[in-house]
Amino acid sequence: MFDGFIRDNAAWTPRAPAVILPGRRYSYAAFDADIDRLGSALAERGLGPVCGVVAVAIASPYLQLLTMAALARLGICGAPGADPGADLRLTDSDGLGEGPPVLRLTPDEVTAILAAEPRFDLPQLELDPDALGHVMLSSGTTRSPRRVGLTWRRLEAGNHANLRSYAAGKAGTWAPVTGVDSMLGFSMSVAAWSVGGAVAWGFRIRDIPALMEQVEPGIIGLTPRQLRELLTVLPDGFLARPEWRICAAGALLPAPLAHEARLRLTPDVRIIYGSTEASLLAVGHAADLEEHPGLVGRTPAGAILEVVDDDGRPLPDGETGEFRITSERMSQGYLDDPEASAERFRDGWFHTRDLGRRLPDGRLILEGRVDDRLNLGGLKLMPQVVEQAAYAAGGVADCAAFAAPGTDGVEQCWLAVVAAPGGERDRLAALLAARADLPPVHLAWIDTIPRNAMGKVERGLLRGQLLAALLGGDP
């Protein structure tokens, strides 16, 4: 499917950049020819649709993108390298350990494949739109990631939604900092090629400021944590570039962080709220966070999102409940996990386990995860309430609230804090203690907040670390 975008642009704009790496660029014509070379070599090794799901455990940045597109050209369902249920793992590395059978491409083999005469004998396939095109892993924080199958039809529908929402009006250079093993990074790469843009890949966060100054502006996709890191490495004299668009996803975007990004990077900062299971749930403008902390925006057309109570009854605007969604962009269940599918996919709806409310104008406020809700001796509180208060107090680079038992066995509110340069610990403690709407907050000062690949806080790990370090319990 998406390899066809590359083939089209190789014919229409052959010299336009398709892939930008540190120190090298590949045109659409060169990238398309390499896809045919690699695809032909893989087919000669017996790879085809009948080989099942192929996980791409590739370290080389260019070869990773190339393999992803070559599998699509062969009609093979690709997957992230960590997919435990894949039928085969394609790699350029040694020592992968246990897992699916491995087909290794040595550096010499790759060099020979890409140096060969161009191969243009791969046919354009008529794909079954309801066949699996790609497998992604959910980014759960409390359980092992689940396998989510994306059909070719769903990939097409999701790409259409992306192009008319957070990506509207943009081509240029697209930098998916989260990586193509994430839903954001994979979908951004597909979207970039569908509009003739270039995918900037293999750049470290500290390299992004220079990239922003040297290439045609487009979109940078990252998590709030990565955005915070990007702001810390901006060189002296860097000027905000209004032609760029920043898209933050994976976790709630704190209003102070969004404000700083709009001042120092670009005024055009967007919020993407989505899930691996249901793709886009909402898209919003970060500027709106000034008035509505926790805002994630509006649900794009093609989906219906409801806020429901514990019994599944829709709630009126302003009342907090669980988000559920139905759409053409939604998967119908988890692969090989009927129990989890029955829990989350019910009566045509995907139940997100996210809590929030809808404003009268249709915009959504995300308050947190059902699993994250703190129960402090009967007082129920979302951790984001404490976290937003800490960010507003200043001097906080990163933080996460969680619950842990006190000496009397009653759950207490804790806040793990990564201090910003110049942050005053006593001042933060005093400001939080003065908030009448907050319970007593115990502070734990740490170097890094544990988060998963998409920036979501691993609160269970924080709780375990605290019990082990401070209370003598088991982690």
N, C-alpha and C positions, 0 to 999 in steps of 0.2 A: 504493500500500500504506500507507505511514505517514501520508499525508494523511488517510486514513480515521480514524486516531486523533484527529486534530484535529477532524474533522467530528463524531465521536462526542462528544467533550468539549464542543464548541460547543452540542450539544443537552442534555447532562447537567449541565454546570457552566459555563454561558455566561459568567459574570462572573469566573471564576477566571483568573489571569494565565497566558498561554501564552508570551509573550515579554516579557522585561524588558531595556530598554535604559537607558543612562545618561540619566536625566531623563524617561523615559516607559515606560509599560507598555501592552501590548495584551492584551485579554481573549481567551479562546478564540472568543467570538462575533465579535469584531472581526477577529481573525486569519483565521478561516475565511472570513468575507465578503471579505476582501482577497485571499485565495487564489482565490476564485471570480472576482473582478474581474480579477486579473492573468491567470488561466488563460484566461478568455474572450477577453481582449485578445490573448494569444499565439496562441490558436486562430484568431482572425480574421486574424492575420498568417501563417497557414499552418502553424503548428507542430503536430505530432502525432507519433504513434509512428513514422510512416514517415520522419521527418526525421533519424532516427539518434540519435547521442549528442550532447547539447548541453552544452557546458562553461559553467559559471556563473562569469564573471569580473566579479563585482559588488563594488563598493567599499562601498556603503551597507549597514550591518549588517542593518537590517530587511529591505531589499529582497533581500539575499542569502538569508536564511531563507525569505522569501516565495517567491522564484523556485524554490528547491529543492523546496518543497512543491507549488507550482503545476505544475512539470514532472511530479511524481509523479501529480498528479491527472489530468493529460492522458495518462498512460501513457508518458511520454517518459523515456528513460534520461538522467539527469543525470551530471555529472562536474565535478571541480575545474577552475578557470579555466585552469590550466597544462597540461591534457591535450592533448598534441600530436596525438593521433589522433582528436579529436572531429570531428564533421561540421559543427558550428556553434558559435560562441561568442556567448553572450548577455552584453551588458555595458552598464554605465552610464558608461563612461569613454572617453576618446580615446587614441589613440596606443598601441595594443596591439602593434604591430609584426607580424612574420610569424606565420602560423599559420592555423587554420581560418577560413572565412568568418565575418564578424561581423554580428550583428544588434544595433544599439545602441538602447537605451531612453534618451531624453533626460530630464533632470529634469522638463521641462514635461510630457512624455508620461506619466511615472510619476505626477506630481501629478494629471493629468487622469484617469488610470485609477483611482486610489484615491479620487478625489472623486466618481466616477460613482455612479449608483444601484446598489445591490447586485445582483449577477448570481447566480442560483441555477439556471441552466439547464445546468450541466455535468453530464453523466450519471455515475453510478458505474460504472466500467468493470469488466469481468470480465477480469482480467489473466492471461496465461499465466504460471504460477508459474516456468517455466524460461526466461522471456525476461529480457533484461538490464534491471535496474532502476536500477543506478548503477554508475559506473566510478570506482575509486580508483587512486591512484598509489602504488606501493610506495615505501618510504622507505630504499632502499639507499644505502650510503655510498660504494661503490666503483664503481658503474655508474650509467648513467642510469636514472631511475625507470621501472619497467615498469607496464603497464596491467593492472589486475586487475578483471575483470567480476564484479559481484554480481547474481545473479538475484533476483527477488522472493522466491523460496523461501528462498534463503540469507539474505536480509535478515530474513525472519521468524524463521528458526532462530537467527541470531545475536542478534537482539533478545531472544528467549526466554532464551538463555543468559546474556546480560548482566543481565536482570532477576532471575534467580535466583542470581547469583553476586556480583559486586562491587556491584550496585545493590540487593540484597535489602533490602526493608523501607523503602526511601527513595522519597519523592516530593519535595515542596517545590521548591526552586530548584536547577537544574543549570547549572553554569558550565563549559563546555568551553573552557578557556583555550587549548588547542592549535589551536582553529579548526576549522570544519566541513570544510575541505579535507583534514584528517587523518582517519584511520580512527576514532580515539578521539572526536574532536569530532563527527563525523557520527553515529556510533552512539550517543553520549550524547544528542544532540538527539532522535533517533528514540525512544530509550528514555524520555526525559523526557515527550514527548507521549503515549507509550503508557500512562503511568500518571497522566496529568493534571497533570504537573509543569510548571514554567515554565523556559524556556531563557534564561539571562542571557547576553547577547551584546553585544559591542562594548566591553567593559570592559578597560582596561589593567591590568597586574598591580598597579600601585600603587593602583588603585581597588578591588581585591578585599577588603582589610580592611574598608572601609566597607560594601561589599556584604554581607559576612558579618554585620555588625551590624544591617543594615536590612531584610533580607528573610527569608522563611521558610527555615530551614536545609535543605540537601539535599546535593548532591555537587559537589565541585570537581575537575575532571580536568585534569591538567597533567603536564609532564615533570619529572624531577628538577631539571633546570637552572632551570625556571620556579619550582619549589617553593623552591629556594635563593634566587631573586630575591624571591619573596614574603616570605620570612622577613626579608630585609634591609629591607623597606619597612614592616614592622609598626610602627604608631605607639605611642608611650608609653601605657601603660595598657590596651593591648589584652589581653583575657582569652581564654584558650582556650575554645572553644565545642564541648562534647562532642556537640551535636546535628548538627554538620557531619561529613561524611565526605570525606577527601582520597583521591583515587585517582591514583597516580603510574604512568606508563607511558612506553614509548619507549626506556628505557635502564635499566641497573642502578641501583637506589636505594641509595646508600651508607648504612650503618648509622648513622653520626653524624648525617647529615642527617635520617634518619627519626626518630631519637631527639629531635632538636631540634623537628621538626614536631609530634611527639606532645605535647611539653611546652608549646609556645607557640601551637599552632593548635587541635588537637583530638586526643584520644587515638585516634580512629578513623581510622587511616591504612592504606590498602590498596595492594597491589601488583598491577598488571595486566600480565601478560606475554602478548603476542599478536603477530600479524602481519597485514598486509593480506591475505595469501593465505589464511590459515587462521583468522582471527578469534581467539577466546580460546584460549590454550594453557594458562594457569594463572592463578589468583588466590590471593593470600596476604595475611597480616597483617604489617604492617611491624614489629610488636613482635618477630616471630620472627627478624628480622635480628640482634638482639642475640646470639643463640646461633649463627645460621647466616648469615654474610655471603654475599650472592649469592642468597639464597632468593627464589623467585618464586611459591611456593605449590603448589596442587594443580590438576590438570586437571579442569574441570567435566564432568559427565556429558554424553554425546552425542559424545564424542571418545575416541580411543585414542592415547596418546603413548608412543613407545618410544625408548629410548636404544640406539643401535646403533654398531657398530664401522665401520671403513672399508669392510668388505665387506658391510655391511647386516645383520650378525647381531646380534640383541638381546643386550645386556649385562646382567649381574646388578646389583642395587642396589649403589651405592657406586662403580662404575666409570664413568669419564668417556668419553663418546661423543657422537655427534651426535643431536639431537632430530629425530624424524620423527613426523608426526601424520596421522591420517585421521579425518574427521568429516563430518557433514552440513553443518557451517558452512564447509567448505573449498571454495575455487574449484578448478576442474579444469585450470587452465592460465592462461597469460598471453594477452591478446588480441593477435593478429597477431604472435606471437613464438614460433614452434614450436620453435626451437632452445633458447631459455631454458626453455620449458615442459618439454621432454624432459630437461633437466638437473635441474630441481627437482621435477617431478611425475612419480613413477615407481611403477608397479604399485599405484596407488590411494593412495599416500602423498605428502605434501608434505615434502620434506627442507629443514629450516629453515636449515641451515648454522650453527646455534647449538650450542655445546658445553656439556655439563653432566652432572649425575648425579642419580640418584634416591635419596632416603633410604628406609629400610625402611618408614616410615609413608606413603609415596607422594608426599611433597612433593619438589619439584624445586629443585636448585641450579643456577643459570645461571653458567657460568664465562666465557663470551664467544663471539665469533664465530670460526669456522674461519679466516676471512680475517684475523682480528686477531692470531692466535697469533704470538708473536715467536720467531724462530729466531736465537739469539745464538751464532753459531759452533758450532752443534750442540746448544746448550741451548735446549729449547723451553719457553716460558713464556707464560701468559695475562697480558695487560696488567692485568687486574683485580687480580691478586695484588699488583702494585706499587702500584696506585691505592689499594687498601684499606689497605695499610700506611701510605701517605702521609696518608690521612684519619684513621687511628687516631693518628698522631703529632700531629695538631692544627695549627692555623695555616694550613689549606689551604681555600680557598673552592671551588676546582674544580681538577681535574687530569686528565691523560690520558697513559698510557704508550705509547711507540711505539719502533720500531727504526730506526736510521740507521747507515750505515757509518762506521767510524773511519778513521784514516790508513792502517791496514794492510788496509783493505777488509773487515774482519770486522764484522758487525752488532753494534752496542752498544745497550744499553737507555737510553732517554731518558725523562724525565718532564717534560712541560710543566705548569707550576704557576701558578695564579692565587692569590696570597697573600691570606689573610683579614686584616682589620685587626689589627695587632699580631703577625702571623705572623713568626717568626724563621727566616731562610733557613739560617743556619749550624746551628741546632738540627735542622731537618728533614734536612739533609744528613747530620748526625752520626747521627741515629736510623736513617735508611735504611742507612747504611754499617755499622751495628752489627747489622743483621739477617742472620743466617747463611744464611737461606733465600732471600736475594735476590742477584742478580748486582750488580756495580757499577752504580750508577744515576747518570746525568748529568742535571743539572737545567737546565731552560730556563724562565726566568720571563717570563710573557707576560700580556697584559691580558685576553684572552678565549680560551677553548678553542673552536675551530671545530666546530660541530655542525650536523646537519641539522634539519629542522622538528620531528622527534620526539625531538630531544635526543641522537641517536647521534653519537659522536665521528667526525670525518672524519680518520682517522689518516694517510691518504695525503697530505692537505693539510698536516698538521703536519710530516710528513717532508720534503715539498717546501720548506716555509718554512724549516726548519732547514738544509737543504742550501744554499739560496740565501743565508741570512743568515750562517751560521757556517762552512760548508765551501766556499763558492764554487761549488757545483754548480748544476744547473738545477732549478728548482722543478717 
